[in-house]
């Protein structure tokens, strides 16, 4: 899934990007408030990790502008400001969670995963659909209890379909969440990933709804 990490400290930003990428997310970056506001206002992200102390426009102002414009993606605030008053201000401005600095990267990943699941209406980290089990905390997949070995892209595609199983996902939407705004990627890249998933999980598990996209059926055969 596609995430925007907004942080002006290059070391922290690099650590966030590496950690969240290793956790199965596609991470894009912004280092100042103006850039963050523009990306969050014009692109679709599963979640945004937002530092408050940004140059150009502070993070709280960025968040307020997103919410005023009707942008509803989950936002996890990171800030060196750790008083309860400042946390309340962030939540009141529209943040979904607040993590004071210094923090452990493991906690960032845990909170990001929880917020993404919550936004999709899924509570637990283990998602079961028919014979398919996806453990999103371990990034593991099993079919009828037997582990299935997936590549990073295959897992990310499957996890996105599982989280949003109540609707069909278009090739374009899936492409954006796998590769971001890389215009060199084409929808046939998504078709190739879906084909590999069907070989590994069964031809009937992922259904093509002509004119709408892909959805999970829960039937492997």
ZIVEN-V814696 format. One line per field, one symbol per residue. psi: psi as a letter, one per 20 degrees, with the letter a starting at -180 (. if undefined). burial: I if it has 24 or more other ideal C-beta (glycine too) atoms within 12 Angstrom, else O. A space follows every 10 residues. Layout:
BEGIN
psi=???
burial=???
END
This chain:
BEGIN
psi=qpqppopioh gggggggggh ghjjqoprqq irgggggggh hiqoqhqpoo qhmqqgpqhg hgghhghhjj pjqqpoppqi ojqhghgggg ghijqhrpoq qqrphhhggg hggghggghj kpgqioppoc ippooihilq pqokipqpoq rggggggghg hghliirppq hgghghihib koiiqrhihg hgggggghhh iqhigopoop igbqrphjoh .
burial=IIIIIIIIOO OIIOIIIOII IOIIIIIIII IIIOIIIOII IOIIIIIIII IIIIOOIIII IIIIIIIOOO IOIIIIIIIO OOOOOIOOOI OOIIIIIIIO IOIOIOOIIO IIIIIIIOII OIOOIOIOIO OIIIOIOOII IIIOOOOIOI OOIIIIIIII IIIIIOOOII IOIIIIIIII OOOOOOOOOI OOIIOOIIOI IIOOIIIIOO OOIIIIIIOI O
END
